[in-house]
Amino acid sequence: MRIALFITCVNDLMYPDTGKAVVSILERLGHTVDFPAAQTCCGQMHANSGYRAEAMPMVRGFVDTFRDYDAVVAPSGSCVAMVRDSYPRLALGDSDLESGVAKVAPRTYELAELLVDVLGVTDLGAVFPHTVTYHPTCHGLRMLRLGDKPLALLRAVRGLELRELSGAEECCGFGGTFALKNSGVSSAMLADKCGAVDDTGAEYVVAADNSCLTHIGGGLSRRATSTAKPIHYAEILASTGSTS
Amino acid sequence: MNGTGNIVALKPFPDAARLELSDAQLRANLRRATHTIRDKRLRVVGEVDDWEELRRAGAAIKDDVLARLPELLEQFEAAATRAGAVVHWARDAAEACEIVTRLVLQTAAREVVKVKSMATQEIGLNEALEAVGIEATETDLAELIVQLAGDTPSHILVPAIHYNRSQIRDIFLSKMPGVLAGLTDDPPALAEAARKHLRAKFLSATVGVSGANFAIAETGTLVVVESEGNGRMCLTLPETLISVVGIEKILPSFSELEVFLQLLPRSSTGERMNPYTSMWTGVTPGDGPRTTHIVLIDNGRTAVLEDEVGRQALRCIRCSACLNVCPVYERVGGHAYGSVYPGPIGAILSPQMTGGGANKTLPYASSLCGACFDACPVRIDIPEVLVHLRQKGPKPAAERAAFRALSWIMRDRRRYAAALRAARRGSAPLRGFGRLRRLPWPASAWTDSRDVPLPPKQTFREWWTKR
């Protein structure tokens, strides 16, 4: 199986460790992973902010880069949702692009989907002796319907204690440019999310999207009462016991 | 044609929201109320095995109606006229108010009782009636609270959601004639006070004004769905009944109504069935009103219909499920949206109906979390329409320039890799700080409440090429 890695722009620049974790997980499972260097960004920020024309070159770029792989995996529910949910809509009217998207989009997976649905594994032999709480990010939850898949993976991790997050399914308030354009509302949403994370007393807040984790982490580090650290669940699954 | 009336925001959303965000009591009231209805809705929706099929059926019926609206409206008009109703057409809010005002003035009445209705709120009917000396009394408990307070509704279904019960007691004590000073904030006591106040109005009024939840094209029948029974009083006791109905409320026949009578109560009040469903067709000698008028209003609806993506907003049955699950609505309440249609549905409906002004900021009043789409009983893809409206609307020049530049960089692997390298190098001197706490405008919108992490020493692609 030819698996291609799509490392989103946020991960590439800010969170390379998440990408390294995905590589290590897949190689540990015996798969060869390819990182096509032609990849850039999925274009979500442009499209969602209302800049469709500006997003289209990235849509085309993604399709050209990944069209010949059996599977594409990305450690981001949000970017995968862009490809699977929005690309078909954006491609409408351009028959070449439509057929390219029809080929690539169904084979583009968020990490938990690839592991659980395609490769059929939930126990990766990871060890992470810490308390964690899981925030299901909106796009993973409502566009990809990831459901319990990331939780199933986390539950199989040795030493990990999962603590329930109240109001888990509520948005953290990031929403791309929403965080800037409606900063006040976004911050109010964040304050409630941070409060819920604090209430768990967990050492780590875990999610499938580094953009949401940047928001939550940025809020937590501002609060005197908060101690939880943000971490992508891929890094937990790659962990073999030493504290990250 | 674009709509007018109480759907035109006076202030951009971020400004209006800032004001509401500073009200801690409001946020507490909203949180409590929306979570209560939200949980109730989830419970009763969970009881229905074929809920997803029902949602799809509801969406399909509404789409069919929108596709052949002129034909169905004419069919409705003919049937209603045959049954003895008088049908009027209004292009906008002003015209609708003028028609209703004239109809009331033609009677001897200078007082009307009202059934809770979004359409009459939308056209600003109470104010128009007041201007010619006609007193309109809202008979829905929550509408009455808002009316007594001299306030405007802030929720489609629960217009007084922004008040808690002790605030409501204070409003009754200061504004409701004849209320005893010992009134407590016990809900039954408050309801009893309102009942006494309204009973006199029901018995003396000769004109009733309503909206309609559905209008059946085949028979010319109007349908009102409600919880308190006050609506049924207004619909049956007065001699004259005037109903203001949006043109999108049409259903082809009674068999489609079955789908919506399942979808609506569960989505709006979290009830299996609403307590009162009233239907009336024209006039019946010796039973109910002797004269019935139906005012069909456009007020921007045909403008919405013209947009292929945006028209799904007209499927809306005003259940308000999207408001109750929306994290933005929960923090700021309905007034921030500057329209009688607040929340996610308002953010797509109001700008389309009015075609601009301060409403243009509404499509940005969402984090696109998608909770509204999941809750919508007629599957309006609100996030899709929000993005579509952002795409269609005007944008700040600086923002446009920034997105263009980003697009130019991101469409080419070399430029992109170079930009990542530059960002990593450029921030290197700051790395000792770990994270940034204060950035200049416009990034200050972020750092007002959030820290910014700094990029590590190596990008992923640098690591990959060296491994």
Interface residues (C-beta under 8 A of the other chain):
Chain A: I7 C9 N11 D12 L13 M14 P16 D17 G19 K20 F35 A37 A38 Q39 T40 C41 G43 M45 H46 A47 N48 S49 G50 Y51 R52 E54 A55 P57 M58 G61 R89 C138 H139 L141 R142 M143 E169 E170 C171 G173 F174 G175 G176 T177 F178 A179 L180 K181 N182 S183 G184 V185 S186 S187 A188 M189 L190 A191 T214 H215 G217 G218 G219 S221 R222
Chain B: F13 P14 A17 R18 L21 R27 P327 V328 R331 V332 P363 Y364 A365 S366 S367 L368 C369 G370 A371 F373 D374 E384 V387 L389 R390 Q391 K392 G393 K395 E399 R400 F403 R404 L406 S407 M410 R411 D412 R413 Y416 A417 L420 A423 R424 R435 R437 P442 A443 A445 W446 D448 S449 R450 D451 V452 P453 P455 P456 Q458 T459 F460 R461 E462 W463 W464 T465
